[in-house]
Amino acid sequence: MGLSRRERREQRKKFLKEQRLQQLRTLEEHEKRVEKKKYNTFLRFYDKHYLTLLIIPVLIFLISAGCIAYQVATTGDFLHRGVSLKGGMVITIPVQNPVSIDEVDKILRASFPKDDLEVRSVDELGNQIAIIITTDNLNSEGEILNLTTPLIPNAHQQASVETTGSSLGSGFFTQTMYAVIIAFVCMSIVVFISFKNFAPSMMVISCAFVDILEPLALVDVLGIRISTAGIAAFLMLIGYSVDTDILLTSRVLKNKEGTVFDRTISAAKTGLLMTLTTLVAVTIGFFMTQSSTIKEIMTIMIFGLIFDIINTWIQNVALLRYYIEHIKGRKAEKPRPVAVTEDTEEELLGEKADDEDKTIADEGEQEGLDEETSISDESESEGDAGEESGEEVNKK
């Protein structure tokens, strides 16, 4: 005996229900496997404790600010200015045999205790080829060469001297500071125009500012003298810092796929590759060159790129993520599977059940129409047959 319409409908609903539940379980298991496979232990820790990790860049910033404040309190300036920025004299003396830098420095400091002196060596393929003496005393050239003659024969004849007046050096310093400030202001304007949002823009600008402040503090601690080439290196740092910060902010704010953390990891893959590539190139340049100017630029760049990794991928990530998830209240999370309950089952299957009822009803109506059509056709056939029989009888 065949099944009634109601029984067929109930069987169809039961089949759809079991099929949907199986799909939900499969999707949930797939999501768990993908999540577990995608993030290792370090990334899960980074995802969970991103606000706690913010302590690291904050401590580095406070220490750096303290070092610069100490530099200003003790010397009256926020950096060690070289001859090109404050005026002075640079004496380069070629050497045939190696000369002790410490011994030359000791002799000169004993004779000029109040002068700002620096003695460094110039090497080529591991061999000393010259020494460079830097001093802020413009009247000490003859005496310096006399003191170094016992250690370096023919120092008077082979030495080359470069002199920068104090007023000219101060003018260079003022102009370079103006250049840095104008560059920073123009960068800030471009960032505000690009994002049109105050909070993310300020995060990018603050990160760029910190990327300049922290290398400057480290340079002060190490006693490195900054020339006009060093100021150019700080200008380059502004560009490198803004590149990674804009990449991060654009990916997180403008891309809508995945969670905030997913978009952060996507940006980090590109940003860290850019920074590490530059860092490798700069490090190779530092060890390969013999120019003191290029070494100064490479040193500042190395410090700045290392600090940029910390400030961008810890500080800026934490602030941006907290802003989006808590302040902005815009959680762009990837849809998760709905928990399987009796209520959700009925909701999920309600529309399909209604469609099934409609389909069955349409089938029933179609069957009724087909039956009526067949009966009508049979009646017409019988009528035609009767008429033909009557005609034959009349003819006979």
C-alpha positions in Angstrom: 0.0 0.0 0.0 1.4 3.4 -0.9 2.2 6.2 1.5 -0.2 9.1 2.0 0.8 12.7 1.3 1.2 13.5 5.0 3.5 10.5 5.5 5.6 11.5 2.5 5.8 15.0 3.8 6.9 13.9 7.3 9.6 11.6 5.8 10.9 14.5 3.6 11.1 16.9 6.6 13.0 14.2 8.6 15.4 13.7 5.8 16.0 17.5 5.4 16.5 17.8 9.2 19.1 15.1 9.3 20.9 16.4 6.2 21.1 20.0 7.7 22.3 18.8 11.1 25.1 16.8 9.4 26.1 19.8 7.3 26.3 21.9 10.5 28.4 19.4 12.3 30.8 19.0 9.3 31.1 22.8 9.1 31.9 23.2 12.8 34.5 20.4 12.7 36.1 22.0 9.7 36.3 25.4 11.4 37.9 23.9 14.4 40.5 22.1 12.3 41.3 25.2 10.3 41.7 27.4 13.4 43.9 24.9 15.1 46.0 24.4 12.0 46.3 28.1 11.2 47.7 29.5 14.4 50.6 28.0 16.3 51.3 28.5 20.0 53.1 31.9 19.6 50.3 33.4 17.5 47.6 32.2 19.9 49.6 33.8 22.8 50.0 37.0 20.7 46.2 37.0 19.9 45.2 36.5 23.6 47.7 38.8 25.3 48.1 41.7 22.8 47.3 44.3 25.4 49.8 42.8 27.9 52.5 43.0 25.3 51.9 46.7 25.0 54.1 47.0 28.2 57.2 46.4 26.1 57.0 49.4 23.7 55.8 51.6 26.6 58.9 50.8 28.7 61.2 51.3 25.7 59.6 54.7 25.1 59.9 55.8 28.8 63.6 54.7 28.9 64.3 56.5 25.6 62.7 59.7 26.8 64.7 59.5 30.1 68.0 59.1 28.1 67.2 62.2 26.0 66.2 64.2 29.0 69.5 63.3 30.7 71.4 64.2 27.5 69.7 67.7 27.5 70.3 68.2 31.3 74.1 67.3 31.1 75.1 68.8 27.7 72.4 71.3 26.9 71.6 69.6 23.6 69.5 66.6 22.7 72.2 64.9 20.5 75.9 64.8 20.0 76.4 67.2 17.1 79.2 66.5 14.7 81.5 69.1 13.1 79.1 69.7 10.2 76.3 70.7 12.6 78.2 72.8 15.2 81.5 73.8 13.5 85.0 72.5 13.9 87.8 70.7 12.1 88.3 67.3 10.6 91.9 66.1 10.1 92.5 63.0 8.0 96.0 61.5 8.1 96.9 58.5 5.9 99.1 55.8 7.6 101.5 53.2 6.2 101.7 51.2 9.4 99.0 50.5 12.0 98.6 53.2 14.7 97.0 52.8 18.1 93.9 54.9 18.2 93.8 54.8 22.0 97.3 56.1 22.2 96.6 59.0 19.8 93.4 59.8 21.7 95.3 59.8 25.0 98.0 62.2 23.8 95.6 64.6 22.3 93.2 64.7 25.3 96.1 65.4 27.6 97.0 68.4 25.6 93.4 69.6 24.9 91.4 68.6 28.0 88.6 71.1 27.3 88.1 70.4 23.6 85.6 68.0 22.1 87.9 65.5 20.5 87.2 62.3 18.6 89.8 59.9 17.0 88.7 57.0 14.8 90.3 54.6 12.4 89.6 54.0 8.7 90.0 50.4 7.6 90.0 48.7 4.3 89.8 44.9 4.0 90.9 44.7 7.6 93.9 47.0 7.2 94.2 50.5 8.7 94.7 53.1 6.0 94.1 56.3 7.8 93.0 58.0 11.1 90.5 60.8 11.4 90.7 63.4 14.2 87.7 65.6 14.8 87.8 68.6 17.1 85.7 71.7 17.7 88.9 73.9 18.2 89.6 75.6 14.9 93.0 76.8 16.1 94.6 73.5 17.0 95.6 72.1 13.6 99.3 72.8 13.9 99.6 71.5 17.4 97.6 68.3 16.7 99.9 67.5 13.7 103.0 68.1 15.8 101.7 65.7 18.5 100.9 63.0 16.0 104.2 63.2 14.0 106.1 60.9 16.4 103.5 58.2 15.7 102.8 59.0 12.1 105.8 60.2 10.1 105.2 62.9 7.5 101.8 63.8 9.1 102.2 67.5 8.1 102.7 66.6 4.5 100.0 64.0 4.1 97.2 65.3 6.2 94.1 66.8 4.7 92.0 69.3 6.7 88.3 70.3 6.5 87.0 73.2 8.4 83.4 74.3 9.2 82.8 77.6 11.0 80.6 77.6 14.1 78.0 79.9 12.5 77.8 77.8 9.4 77.5 74.6 11.4 74.7 76.1 13.5 72.9 77.2 10.3 73.2 73.7 8.9 71.7 72.3 12.1 68.8 74.8 12.1 68.0 74.0 8.5 68.1 70.3 9.0 65.7 70.6 12.0 63.3 72.6 9.9 63.5 69.9 7.2 62.6 67.2 9.7 59.7 69.1 11.2 58.3 70.1 7.8 58.6 66.5 6.6 56.8 65.2 9.7 54.0 67.7 9.4 53.5 66.9 5.7 53.5 63.2 6.4 50.8 63.8 9.1 48.6 65.7 6.7 48.8 62.9 4.1 47.9 60.3 6.8 44.9 62.3 7.9 43.7 62.8 4.3 44.2 59.1 3.6 42.2 57.6 6.5 39.9 60.5 7.4 39.7 59.1 10.9 41.4 60.8 13.9 42.3 57.9 16.1 43.9 55.6 13.5 45.8 58.5 12.0 47.2 59.5 15.4 48.3 56.0 15.9 50.3 56.1 12.7 51.8 59.5 13.5 52.7 58.5 17.1 54.4 55.4 15.9 56.5 57.4 13.4 57.5 59.8 16.1 58.5 57.0 18.5 60.5 55.4 15.7 62.6 58.6 15.5 62.8 59.2 19.3 64.1 55.8 20.3 67.0 55.5 17.8 68.0 59.0 18.8 68.2 58.0 22.4 70.3 54.9 21.6 72.7 57.1 19.5 73.0 59.4 22.5 73.8 56.6 24.8 76.5 55.2 22.5 78.0 58.6 22.0 77.7 58.7 18.2 78.1 62.1 16.7 75.4 63.1 14.3 76.2 65.0 11.1 74.0 66.2 8.3 74.1 62.6 6.9 72.7 61.4 10.2 69.8 63.8 9.9 69.1 62.4 6.4 68.9 59.0 8.0 66.2 60.1 10.4 64.3 61.6 7.5 64.5 58.1 5.8 63.2 56.5 9.0 60.0 58.6 8.8 59.2 57.0 5.4 60.0 53.5 6.4 58.0 53.8 9.6 54.9 55.2 7.8 55.1 52.5 5.1 54.5 49.7 7.6 52.0 51.6 9.7 49.9 52.6 6.7 50.0 49.0 5.5 48.7 47.7 8.8 46.0 50.3 9.2 44.7 50.0 5.7 44.5 46.2 5.9 42.7 46.2 9.2 40.3 49.1 8.6 39.4 48.7 4.9 39.5 45.0 4.4 36.4 43.2 5.7 37.4 39.6 5.3 38.1 37.5 8.4 38.7 38.8 11.9 40.8 41.7 13.0 43.5 39.3 14.0 43.4 37.5 10.7 43.9 40.8 8.9 46.7 41.8 11.2 48.6 38.5 10.5 48.1 39.1 6.7 49.5 42.6 7.0 52.4 41.4 9.2 53.5 38.8 6.6 54.0 41.6 4.0 55.2 44.3 6.4 57.8 42.1 8.2 59.1 40.9 4.9 59.6 44.5 3.7 61.4 45.5 7.0 63.6 42.4 7.2 64.7 42.8 3.6 65.7 46.4 4.2 67.4 45.5 7.4 69.5 42.8 5.7 70.5 45.2 2.9 71.4 48.0 5.4 73.4 45.6 7.6 75.4 44.4 4.6 76.1 48.0 3.6 77.3 48.8 7.0 79.9 46.1 7.1 81.0 46.5 3.4 81.6 50.2 3.3 84.6 52.1 4.6 83.0 55.6 4.5 82.2 57.0 7.9 79.3 58.9 6.5 77.6 55.8 5.0 78.3 53.9 8.3 76.6 56.7 10.2 73.5 56.4 8.0 73.4 52.6 8.1 73.8 52.6 11.9 70.8 54.9 12.4 68.8 52.9 9.9 69.5 49.6 11.6 68.4 51.0 15.0 65.3 52.6 13.5 64.2 49.4 11.7 64.5 47.3 14.8 62.5 49.7 16.8 59.9 49.9 14.0 59.2 46.2 14.2 58.4 46.5 17.9 56.4 49.7 17.6 54.4 48.7 14.6 53.6 45.1 15.3 53.2 45.4 19.1 52.2 49.0 19.9 50.2 50.0 16.9 48.5 46.6 16.5 47.4 46.7 20.2 46.1 50.2 20.0 44.3 49.7 16.6 42.8 46.4 17.6 41.5 47.8 20.9 40.1 50.8 19.1 38.2 48.6 16.6 37.0 45.9 19.0 36.2 48.0 22.1 36.0 51.7 21.4 34.6 51.6 17.8 32.5 48.5 18.7 32.9 47.2 15.2 33.8 43.5 15.4 34.4 42.2 12.0 34.5 38.6 13.1 34.1 35.7 10.6 30.7 34.0 11.0 30.8 31.1 13.3 28.5 28.0 13.0 25.2 28.3 15.0 24.9 26.1 18.0 22.7 23.2 17.2 19.5 23.3 19.4 15.9 22.3 18.9 14.9 25.9 18.3 17.6 26.5 15.7 16.7 23.3 14.0 13.1 24.3 13.6 14.1 27.8 12.4 16.6 26.3 9.9 14.0 23.8 8.6 10.9 26.0 8.7 11.4 27.6 5.4 12.3 24.3 3.7 9.3 22.5 5.3 7.0 25.3 4.0 8.5 25.0 0.6 8.1 21.2 0.7 4.4 21.5 1.7 3.8 23.9 -1.2 5.6 21.5 -3.5 3.5 18.5 -2.3 0.3 20.6 -2.7 1.3 21.6 -6.2 2.0 18.0 -7.0 -1.5 17.0 -5.6 -3.2 19.7 -7.7 -1.3 18.6 -10.7 -2.3 14.9 -10.1 -5.9 16.0 -9.8 -5.7 18.0 -13.1 -4.1 15.0 -14.8 -6.9 12.7 -13.6 -9.6 15.1 -14.7 -7.9 15.5 -18.1 -7.6 11.8 -18.6 -11.2 11.2 -17.6 -12.4 13.9 -20.0 -10.3 12.4 -22.8 -11.7 9.0 -22.2 -15.3 10.4 -22.2 -14.6 12.2 -25.5 -13.1 9.0 -27.0 -16.1 7.0 -25.9 -18.5 9.6 -27.4 -16.6 9.5 -30.7 -16.7 5.8 -30.8 -20.5 5.8 -30.2 -21.1 8.3 -33.0 -19.0 6.2 -35.4 -21.1 3.0 -34.4 -24.3 4.9 -35.0 -23.2 6.0 -38.5 -22.3 2.4 -39.5 -25.7 1.1 -38.3 -27.6 3.8 -40.4 -25.5 3.0 -43.4 -26.5 -0.7 -43.2 
